[in-house]
Amino acid sequence: MAHAEHYQQSYGASEYAAAETATLSVADEQRHLIAYAPLVKRIVRQLNSQVAGAIDREDMEQIGLMGLLEALRRYGVPDQTFGSYASLRIRGAILDELRRQDWRPRAVRQESHRLRDNVRALTRKLGREPLEAEIMAALQLTPEAYQEYQLAENAELIASFDEVLQESLGQSDSAPGPEEQLMVRRSLEQALRSLDEREQRVVQMYYEFELSYKEIAAVLDLSDARVCQLNKMALGKMKAMLQD
């Protein structure tokens, strides 16, 4: 539990300033924490499959619960839109801790960047998005190594995509107002419509239904690596549109 304890100690008084103006009683907070605990577990299950055990699963759940508590204290009484807001805060809390720990060693990051550059060079050479088999042949990767590369790329992109969403929702101690939430939702819907049908399904299953890559692959009858690739392309397009 060391990671969770360190995270709680270093979280900072400012992050919990909203507790002074909380509209929920301690009993209500506990009740809602229990009610939304399955959401934390689903998000942890998602992220845990991508970070190769960088943080113990139990620690990730504790960090996620702290993110949920922060969301409750900022939001107040949960309504039908709270789940989406809480998901971002839970995922953000866990990703923040992963970044703090620098969970990817420098050598692994360098290798990932080298592979990324080679894939881009292959894309330019072919004049189109290369197939999985073409990437593995050109880069001399085993299917397992290619999937690890895709997972690492996705973990980085999901973290940066969530940062864009967090910025859109604001970083104040209070939850975004109805107009702000509506504006962000419309922006997301517009970004989602810019994707092709399969990319849309991957993003919706990942973010809305909290399915893991393996589960999405089973639904779409694709390989895990292909789902990673589709998710990466989709989030890259959406992130660019949201930033614009």
Backbone bond lengths (Angstrom), bond angles and torsions (degrees), N, CA, C in turn:
res aa  C-N    CA-C-N  psi(-1)  N-CA   C-N-CA  omega(-1)  CA-C   N-CA-C  phi
1 M - - - 1.463 - - 1.520 111.90 -
2 A 1.346 116.79 8.43 1.470 119.35 -173.68 1.515 111.88 -60.96
3 H 1.350 116.56 -41.04 1.466 119.55 -178.05 1.526 110.45 -61.48
4 A 1.322 116.55 -44.43 1.462 119.73 -178.11 1.514 110.97 -65.37
5 E 1.346 116.78 -40.44 1.469 120.11 179.74 1.514 110.46 -64.29
6 H 1.348 116.61 -42.93 1.471 119.24 178.73 1.520 110.12 -62.86
7 Y 1.319 115.67 -42.39 1.474 119.80 -179.46 1.519 110.23 -60.80
8 Q 1.343 116.67 -42.89 1.461 119.96 -178.37 1.523 110.63 -65.59
9 Q 1.356 116.42 -38.32 1.461 119.91 -178.96 1.518 111.38 -70.36
10 S 1.346 116.38 -36.36 1.468 119.69 -174.94 1.521 112.73 -92.60
11 Y 1.333 117.08 1.49 1.461 120.47 -175.68 1.520 111.48 -62.71
12 G 1.343 116.34 -32.18 1.464 119.40 174.32 1.507 113.04 94.34
13 A 1.353 114.61 141.10 1.461 119.35 -178.62 1.514 111.78 -63.09
14 S 1.340 116.34 -32.71 1.464 119.14 -177.75 1.514 112.15 -63.34
15 E 1.346 116.64 -32.32 1.452 119.61 -178.27 1.524 111.42 -69.66
16 Y 1.329 116.42 -23.05 1.451 119.69 -179.36 1.526 112.64 -106.74
17 A 1.340 115.31 13.21 1.458 118.97 -179.97 1.519 111.52 -61.03
18 A 1.340 116.10 -28.99 1.460 119.56 -178.06 1.520 111.89 -64.17
19 A 1.356 117.13 -18.56 1.462 119.74 -178.97 1.521 111.23 -61.22
20 E 1.347 116.75 -29.90 1.452 120.48 -178.24 1.528 112.10 -67.80
21 T 1.347 115.01 -23.64 1.461 118.56 -178.79 1.519 111.29 -114.29
22 A 1.350 116.55 19.62 1.454 120.56 -177.04 1.515 110.46 -61.14
23 T 1.326 115.11 139.50 1.462 119.83 178.40 1.519 111.10 -95.51
24 L 1.322 117.34 -2.44 1.459 121.35 179.98 1.525 110.31 -105.32
25 S 1.308 116.61 142.84 1.456 120.60 173.56 1.521 109.14 -75.33
26 V 1.325 116.30 166.22 1.465 120.35 178.55 1.526 109.91 -59.15
27 A 1.322 116.26 -40.94 1.464 120.46 179.92 1.526 110.79 -63.74
28 D 1.350 116.78 -40.82 1.465 120.55 178.75 1.530 110.69 -66.35
29 E 1.342 116.14 -40.50 1.457 119.52 178.04 1.521 110.52 -59.09
30 Q 1.333 116.89 -46.26 1.462 121.43 -180.00 1.525 110.98 -61.76
31 R 1.316 116.31 -40.19 1.467 120.55 -179.23 1.529 110.48 -65.13
32 H 1.330 116.19 -43.01 1.464 119.03 -179.77 1.530 111.51 -72.75
33 L 1.320 117.14 -33.62 1.466 119.81 175.77 1.522 110.29 -60.18
34 I 1.323 116.63 -42.33 1.464 120.71 178.63 1.528 110.34 -66.80
35 A 1.338 115.79 -41.53 1.465 120.04 -177.78 1.529 111.97 -64.25
36 Y 1.351 116.62 -36.80 1.465 120.13 -176.78 1.533 112.93 -99.15
37 A 1.322 117.72 5.96 1.472 121.08 177.76 1.532 111.99 -58.09
38 P 1.346 119.57 -38.33 1.474 118.45 177.38 1.526 113.11 -60.50
39 L 1.338 117.18 -31.08 1.466 120.62 176.54 1.523 109.69 -63.87
40 V 1.326 116.71 -43.63 1.467 121.17 177.62 1.525 109.99 -59.50
41 K 1.327 117.02 -45.63 1.465 121.01 -178.09 1.523 111.49 -63.40
42 R 1.342 117.29 -38.49 1.468 119.56 179.08 1.524 110.86 -65.69
43 I 1.336 116.97 -42.49 1.468 120.39 -179.67 1.523 110.48 -67.03
44 V 1.321 117.16 -40.46 1.468 120.99 177.36 1.525 110.24 -62.15
45 R 1.323 116.18 -41.93 1.474 119.87 178.92 1.528 110.33 -61.64
46 Q 1.318 116.63 -40.42 1.467 121.07 176.42 1.518 111.30 -59.83
47 L 1.326 115.61 -56.72 1.461 120.70 -173.17 1.519 111.78 -69.55
48 N 1.328 116.93 -34.27 1.458 120.68 -177.19 1.523 111.51 -61.71
49 S 1.333 116.27 -31.42 1.463 119.84 -179.59 1.519 111.95 -73.97
50 Q 1.328 117.63 -10.51 1.465 121.11 -174.88 1.520 113.41 -107.78
51 V 1.313 118.37 -14.59 1.468 119.26 -171.64 1.523 113.01 -113.25
52 A 1.333 116.60 11.24 1.467 122.10 170.66 1.524 113.14 52.55
53 G 1.335 116.36 43.28 1.453 119.71 174.51 1.507 114.91 70.60
54 A 1.332 118.21 24.32 1.470 121.01 -179.53 1.526 110.72 -61.46
55 I 1.331 116.79 -33.19 1.462 122.19 175.52 1.523 107.37 -127.96
56 D 1.313 115.83 138.93 1.454 120.31 176.74 1.528 109.63 -57.14
57 R 1.328 116.15 141.12 1.468 120.30 -175.98 1.527 111.74 -59.70
58 E 1.315 117.28 -39.03 1.460 120.51 179.27 1.526 110.49 -64.54
59 D 1.323 116.67 -39.08 1.462 120.36 177.15 1.528 110.45 -65.12
60 M 1.331 116.09 -40.23 1.457 119.48 178.66 1.529 110.71 -61.39
61 E 1.333 116.56 -39.11 1.459 119.55 179.28 1.526 111.03 -66.90
62 Q 1.332 117.35 -38.10 1.461 120.40 177.78 1.529 110.57 -64.43
63 I 1.327 116.79 -42.89 1.467 120.90 178.08 1.521 110.21 -64.81
64 G 1.334 116.22 -40.88 1.458 120.64 177.59 1.517 111.97 -62.35
65 L 1.326 117.59 -39.81 1.465 121.35 177.93 1.528 110.99 -64.61
66 M 1.339 116.71 -36.30 1.466 119.15 176.15 1.530 110.77 -66.70
67 G 1.337 115.90 -36.81 1.460 119.19 174.82 1.523 111.70 -64.66
68 L 1.340 115.95 -37.42 1.464 121.04 177.02 1.525 110.57 -65.98
69 L 1.323 116.69 -41.61 1.464 120.38 178.78 1.527 110.56 -62.67
70 E 1.322 116.55 -42.44 1.471 120.30 177.54 1.532 110.02 -60.70
71 A 1.353 115.96 -42.38 1.464 119.95 -179.95 1.528 110.58 -62.01
72 L 1.335 117.59 -42.17 1.465 121.47 178.98 1.524 110.99 -62.08
73 R 1.325 116.71 -42.65 1.460 120.54 -176.91 1.522 111.80 -71.47
74 R 1.312 117.13 -28.21 1.463 119.53 176.35 1.522 111.70 -81.22
75 Y 1.329 115.57 -35.41 1.463 120.50 -170.98 1.525 112.59 -86.64
76 G 1.342 115.86 -39.59 1.460 118.66 -173.95 1.518 110.01 93.07
77 V 1.325 116.54 -146.27 1.467 121.32 -176.53 1.533 109.41 -65.73
78 P 1.334 118.61 121.04 1.465 121.02 -179.05 1.528 112.43 -62.50
79 D 1.338 115.44 142.82 1.464 120.75 173.17 1.521 107.03 -129.87
80 Q 1.334 117.02 -162.15 1.456 119.78 -173.46 1.524 113.26 -68.89
81 T 1.330 118.07 -17.96 1.466 120.08 179.86 1.530 112.83 -96.80
82 F 1.328 116.85 -3.74 1.467 119.37 -175.03 1.525 111.83 -64.62
83 G 1.329 117.71 -36.95 1.458 120.38 -176.66 1.518 112.54 -56.38
84 S 1.341 117.24 -43.54 1.466 120.60 179.72 1.521 110.91 -64.80
85 Y 1.344 115.54 -42.93 1.463 120.24 179.14 1.524 110.59 -64.03
86 A 1.339 116.75 -45.21 1.461 121.05 -178.75 1.522 111.39 -64.06
87 S 1.331 117.32 -37.67 1.464 120.33 -179.89 1.523 111.09 -57.98
88 L 1.329 116.41 -43.55 1.465 119.84 178.83 1.517 111.54 -63.12
89 R 1.336 116.61 -42.80 1.461 119.99 -178.54 1.526 111.48 -68.24
90 I 1.329 116.80 -38.43 1.470 120.67 179.02 1.517 109.79 -65.67
91 R 1.335 115.43 -50.72 1.464 119.53 -179.68 1.526 110.41 -62.59
92 G 1.325 116.79 -40.05 1.458 120.08 179.61 1.514 112.95 -62.71
93 A 1.342 116.97 -39.81 1.466 120.39 179.19 1.517 111.08 -62.51
94 I 1.336 116.54 -42.72 1.467 120.17 -179.29 1.521 110.97 -69.11
95 L 1.331 117.12 -43.36 1.463 120.50 179.78 1.525 111.39 -65.07
96 D 1.325 117.19 -35.88 1.467 120.49 176.27 1.524 110.50 -59.83
97 E 1.327 116.20 -42.48 1.467 119.71 -179.83 1.524 110.93 -68.67
98 L 1.321 117.68 -37.43 1.464 120.46 176.60 1.530 110.85 -62.33
99 R 1.333 116.21 -42.10 1.468 119.47 178.17 1.523 110.55 -65.97
100 R 1.332 116.77 -39.67 1.463 119.85 179.94 1.521 110.95 -60.43
101 Q 1.321 116.31 -37.28 1.461 120.36 -179.16 1.518 113.08 -81.98
102 D 1.366 116.53 -6.68 1.458 120.42 -176.75 1.520 108.92 50.85
103 W 1.353 115.39 58.84 1.459 122.12 -168.21 1.519 114.60 -64.59
104 R 1.336 117.63 -16.62 1.462 119.70 177.02 1.529 109.53 -104.40
105 P 1.334 118.87 112.40 1.466 120.79 178.80 1.527 111.60 -55.22
106 R 1.333 115.39 154.02 1.463 120.03 -175.74 1.522 111.80 -57.09
107 A 1.335 117.08 -41.44 1.464 120.13 -178.97 1.529 111.00 -62.07
108 V 1.345 116.69 -37.40 1.459 120.97 179.49 1.527 109.71 -68.57
109 R 1.340 116.89 -41.73 1.467 120.67 178.79 1.527 110.59 -63.18
110 Q 1.334 116.13 -42.83 1.460 120.13 -179.51 1.516 110.91 -62.77
111 E 1.331 116.80 -41.81 1.457 120.44 178.83 1.527 110.85 -65.24
112 S 1.332 116.34 -39.54 1.457 120.87 178.44 1.529 110.31 -63.08
113 H 1.337 116.83 -42.70 1.460 120.75 179.12 1.535 111.21 -65.58
114 R 1.340 116.18 -37.15 1.468 120.04 178.06 1.531 110.23 -63.26
115 L 1.332 116.08 -45.27 1.459 120.10 179.16 1.524 111.03 -64.12
116 R 1.337 116.25 -39.60 1.460 120.60 179.37 1.529 110.45 -61.02
117 D 1.339 116.31 -44.12 1.465 120.12 178.99 1.537 110.97 -63.03
118 N 1.331 116.25 -39.15 1.461 120.11 -179.90 1.529 111.56 -67.77
119 V 1.336 116.42 -37.31 1.468 119.80 177.67 1.526 109.89 -65.82
120 R 1.331 117.21 -40.19 1.467 120.50 177.77 1.523 111.05 -63.67
121 A 1.330 116.57 -40.40 1.465 120.65 178.97 1.529 109.81 -64.30
122 L 1.337 116.65 -40.50 1.464 120.55 178.73 1.531 110.45 -65.49
123 T 1.331 117.00 -38.36 1.466 121.57 178.57 1.524 110.52 -62.57
124 R 1.332 116.34 -43.35 1.473 120.30 178.16 1.528 111.01 -64.57
125 K 1.320 116.20 -39.59 1.458 121.13 -178.89 1.526 111.37 -64.91
126 L 1.344 115.85 -41.68 1.466 120.63 -177.88 1.528 112.26 -82.31
127 G 1.330 116.14 -23.45 1.462 120.22 -176.48 1.511 112.96 75.04
128 R 1.323 116.74 19.77 1.463 122.63 179.54 1.523 108.57 -162.91
129 E 1.342 115.01 172.98 1.459 119.91 176.72 1.529 109.08 -71.40
130 P 1.334 118.38 122.33 1.469 119.65 -177.66 1.531 112.28 -70.77
131 L 1.323 115.44 153.08 1.459 121.26 176.06 1.522 109.43 -77.09
132 E 1.338 115.57 161.22 1.468 119.95 178.56 1.521 111.14 -54.68
133 A 1.332 116.65 -47.76 1.461 120.62 -177.16 1.527 111.11 -61.70
134 E 1.336 116.93 -36.98 1.466 120.88 179.43 1.524 111.13 -67.56
135 I 1.331 116.22 -39.51 1.472 119.76 178.73 1.519 110.13 -65.81
136 M 1.333 116.58 -47.41 1.466 119.69 -177.70 1.526 111.31 -63.83
137 A 1.354 116.85 -37.33 1.468 119.80 179.26 1.530 111.24 -69.11
138 A 1.343 116.00 -44.56 1.467 119.99 -176.98 1.528 111.71 -68.29
139 L 1.345 116.30 -36.78 1.461 120.10 -176.73 1.526 112.64 -96.54
140 Q 1.336 115.84 -0.61 1.466 122.13 180.00 1.532 110.99 55.52
141 L 1.327 114.51 52.78 1.456 121.11 -179.70 1.519 110.65 -108.42
142 T 1.315 116.46 143.36 1.457 120.45 169.99 1.521 108.15 -76.98
143 P 1.337 118.86 160.13 1.466 120.07 176.41 1.523 112.38 -55.21
144 E 1.334 116.76 -37.32 1.470 120.55 179.86 1.525 111.35 -66.65
145 A 1.338 116.72 -42.96 1.470 120.60 179.82 1.519 110.69 -66.92
146 Y 1.339 116.57 -37.23 1.461 120.08 179.08 1.526 110.25 -66.06
147 Q 1.323 117.34 -40.82 1.468 119.79 179.27 1.522 110.80 -65.85
148 E 1.340 117.79 -39.36 1.468 120.50 177.49 1.523 110.49 -61.65
149 Y 1.318 116.32 -40.45 1.473 120.48 177.69 1.524 110.51 -62.34
150 Q 1.327 117.65 -44.85 1.454 121.38 -179.87 1.531 111.36 -63.87
151 L 1.324 116.93 -41.97 1.468 120.26 179.02 1.517 111.08 -62.03
152 A 1.335 116.60 -42.99 1.461 120.02 179.92 1.525 110.99 -64.75
153 E 1.333 116.67 -42.76 1.456 120.69 178.22 1.522 111.28 -61.82
154 N 1.327 116.17 -41.42 1.456 120.50 -179.85 1.517 112.18 -67.09
155 A 1.323 116.87 -40.14 1.469 120.13 179.92 1.524 110.09 -60.06
156 E 1.340 117.22 -42.15 1.462 120.70 178.56 1.529 111.11 -66.09
157 L 1.330 116.23 -43.63 1.456 119.63 -176.68 1.522 111.65 -69.22
158 I 1.341 116.98 -39.31 1.467 120.19 177.79 1.521 110.08 -61.19
159 A 1.333 116.54 -41.39 1.462 120.07 178.76 1.531 110.63 -61.58
160 S 1.333 117.06 -44.57 1.469 119.64 -178.36 1.527 110.85 -72.03
161 F 1.346 117.51 -33.73 1.463 120.70 178.23 1.523 109.89 -67.10
162 D 1.335 116.58 -42.43 1.462 120.01 178.40 1.523 111.14 -63.59
163 E 1.333 117.00 -34.20 1.464 120.13 177.35 1.531 110.44 -61.83
164 V 1.342 116.61 -40.92 1.465 120.43 178.16 1.527 109.86 -62.59
165 L 1.338 117.28 -42.29 1.463 120.94 178.60 1.527 110.85 -64.56
166 Q 1.333 116.29 -41.61 1.466 120.14 179.03 1.527 109.90 -61.39
167 E 1.333 116.37 -42.53 1.468 119.96 178.60 1.520 110.80 -63.87
168 S 1.335 116.35 -37.38 1.460 120.32 178.89 1.513 111.79 -64.57
169 L 1.337 115.76 -35.67 1.465 120.86 -178.81 1.519 112.43 -84.23
170 G 1.327 116.91 -11.70 1.458 120.33 179.35 1.510 111.44 90.63
171 Q 1.321 116.81 156.34 1.460 122.40 -176.54 1.527 112.24 -115.08
172 S 1.316 117.95 16.91 1.457 120.16 -179.20 1.514 110.24 -73.66
173 D 1.349 116.21 170.75 1.452 120.76 -179.76 1.514 112.69 -76.10
174 S 1.318 118.02 -6.47 1.458 120.77 177.46 1.523 109.46 -109.53
175 A 1.321 115.65 156.44 1.454 120.12 179.67 1.527 109.90 -70.96
176 P 1.336 117.05 154.78 1.465 119.44 178.28 1.520 110.99 -62.68
177 G 1.339 115.82 145.47 1.454 120.84 179.14 1.514 111.75 -73.57
178 P 1.331 117.32 170.53 1.469 121.52 -178.05 1.523 113.22 -56.94
179 E 1.346 117.60 -41.13 1.466 119.99 -179.29 1.525 111.08 -65.79
180 E 1.330 115.92 -40.98 1.460 120.42 -179.79 1.530 110.28 -66.12
181 Q 1.330 116.38 -42.82 1.457 120.14 178.04 1.522 111.00 -62.42
182 L 1.328 117.05 -41.80 1.462 121.02 179.99 1.522 110.77 -64.05
183 M 1.333 116.96 -40.31 1.454 120.96 179.90 1.534 110.58 -63.92
184 V 1.342 116.45 -43.94 1.459 120.44 179.66 1.529 109.94 -65.71
185 R 1.340 117.13 -42.38 1.463 120.18 179.72 1.533 110.88 -60.82
186 R 1.342 116.66 -43.06 1.466 119.83 178.91 1.525 111.22 -64.02
187 S 1.333 115.74 -39.14 1.465 119.29 178.59 1.523 110.69 -63.95
188 L 1.339 116.13 -41.99 1.460 120.42 178.83 1.528 111.14 -64.70
189 E 1.327 116.32 -42.43 1.465 120.05 179.57 1.524 110.74 -62.67
190 Q 1.336 116.11 -40.12 1.459 120.18 178.44 1.526 110.56 -65.49
191 A 1.336 116.33 -42.75 1.467 120.41 178.93 1.526 110.47 -64.49
192 L 1.328 116.40 -39.03 1.463 120.53 -179.78 1.523 111.42 -65.40
193 R 1.335 116.19 -38.16 1.475 120.28 179.95 1.527 112.03 -67.43
194 S 1.331 116.97 -18.95 1.468 119.76 179.56 1.527 112.00 -76.57
195 L 1.334 117.19 -10.69 1.459 121.96 -178.12 1.523 110.34 -89.19
196 D 1.342 115.74 159.53 1.458 117.54 173.46 1.534 108.80 -77.21
197 E 1.329 115.72 171.59 1.470 120.44 -170.78 1.524 112.54 -59.48
198 R 1.315 117.49 -42.81 1.463 119.89 -177.11 1.526 111.34 -69.55
199 E 1.329 117.16 -39.33 1.463 120.56 176.54 1.526 110.60 -62.72
200 Q 1.337 116.71 -40.76 1.458 120.44 177.66 1.524 111.28 -59.62
201 R 1.323 116.47 -44.09 1.464 120.22 -178.35 1.529 111.38 -64.08
202 V 1.332 116.31 -40.03 1.467 120.25 179.36 1.527 110.57 -62.84
203 V 1.330 116.47 -48.05 1.472 120.56 -179.03 1.525 110.87 -63.20
204 Q 1.327 117.19 -43.56 1.462 120.44 -179.59 1.516 111.40 -64.38
205 M 1.327 116.87 -42.61 1.468 119.37 -179.88 1.523 111.48 -67.18
206 Y 1.341 116.08 -33.58 1.467 119.08 -179.46 1.525 111.47 -75.11
207 Y 1.343 117.05 -50.19 1.460 120.28 -173.46 1.522 113.43 -87.43
208 E 1.334 117.31 -39.27 1.463 119.21 -175.53 1.523 112.19 -84.40
209 F 1.338 116.00 -40.90 1.462 119.46 -176.40 1.519 113.23 -104.05
210 E 1.354 117.23 -1.01 1.463 123.66 176.74 1.526 113.29 53.25
211 L 1.335 116.29 40.74 1.463 120.11 176.22 1.525 109.65 -83.24
212 S 1.321 115.84 150.45 1.462 120.35 175.66 1.523 109.11 -80.18
213 Y 1.344 116.64 167.52 1.455 119.79 178.42 1.528 111.28 -60.05
214 K 1.316 116.05 -40.04 1.467 120.18 -179.99 1.528 110.80 -61.72
215 E 1.327 116.86 -41.41 1.464 120.75 178.95 1.524 111.32 -67.77
216 I 1.335 116.37 -40.96 1.467 120.10 178.08 1.526 110.02 -63.99
217 A 1.330 116.03 -41.45 1.463 120.46 179.13 1.526 111.09 -60.06
218 A 1.336 116.77 -39.18 1.464 120.65 179.51 1.528 110.94 -66.68
219 V 1.338 116.81 -39.64 1.465 121.04 -179.38 1.526 110.79 -66.90
220 L 1.324 117.35 -42.85 1.466 121.78 -175.17 1.522 113.11 -92.45
221 D 1.341 116.31 -1.37 1.469 121.67 -178.77 1.527 110.77 56.93
222 L 1.341 115.07 50.17 1.453 122.68 177.76 1.522 109.32 -126.09
223 S 1.308 117.21 168.56 1.457 120.54 173.23 1.526 109.72 -77.88
224 D 1.332 116.33 157.38 1.465 120.04 177.06 1.519 110.57 -57.82
225 A 1.333 116.15 -41.07 1.471 120.26 -178.17 1.525 111.08 -63.91
226 R 1.335 116.75 -37.72 1.464 119.36 179.65 1.527 110.80 -67.61
227 V 1.329 116.97 -38.16 1.467 120.44 176.53 1.521 109.65 -62.78
228 C 1.326 116.78 -42.45 1.471 120.81 176.42 1.516 110.48 -57.80
229 Q 1.326 116.23 -44.86 1.455 120.75 -178.09 1.529 111.17 -64.24
230 L 1.334 116.74 -43.84 1.465 120.56 178.98 1.522 111.05 -63.23
231 N 1.334 115.88 -41.98 1.461 120.16 -179.95 1.525 110.74 -64.10
232 K 1.314 115.75 -41.25 1.463 120.49 179.89 1.525 110.97 -62.57
233 M 1.330 116.80 -46.39 1.460 120.19 179.78 1.527 110.85 -63.62
234 A 1.340 115.96 -42.55 1.467 120.40 -177.50 1.524 111.16 -64.65
235 L 1.327 116.81 -47.53 1.465 119.86 -178.33 1.523 111.16 -66.50
236 G 1.337 116.59 -34.10 1.455 119.18 177.03 1.522 111.74 -62.32
237 K 1.339 116.12 -42.99 1.468 120.38 178.32 1.531 110.89 -65.36
238 M 1.338 116.53 -44.91 1.471 120.65 -177.73 1.515 110.58 -66.24
239 K 1.324 116.72 -40.29 1.463 119.69 -179.79 1.528 110.47 -62.28
240 A 1.342 116.66 -43.75 1.464 120.52 179.62 1.514 110.54 -61.92
241 M 1.333 117.44 -40.83 1.465 120.40 -179.37 1.518 111.21 -68.54
242 L 1.346 117.39 -41.80 1.463 120.19 -179.82 1.519 111.36 -65.35
243 Q 1.324 117.08 -38.00 1.463 120.71 178.69 1.523 111.02 -67.11
244 D 1.350 116.26 -35.68 1.468 119.57 176.88 1.509 111.10 -66.45
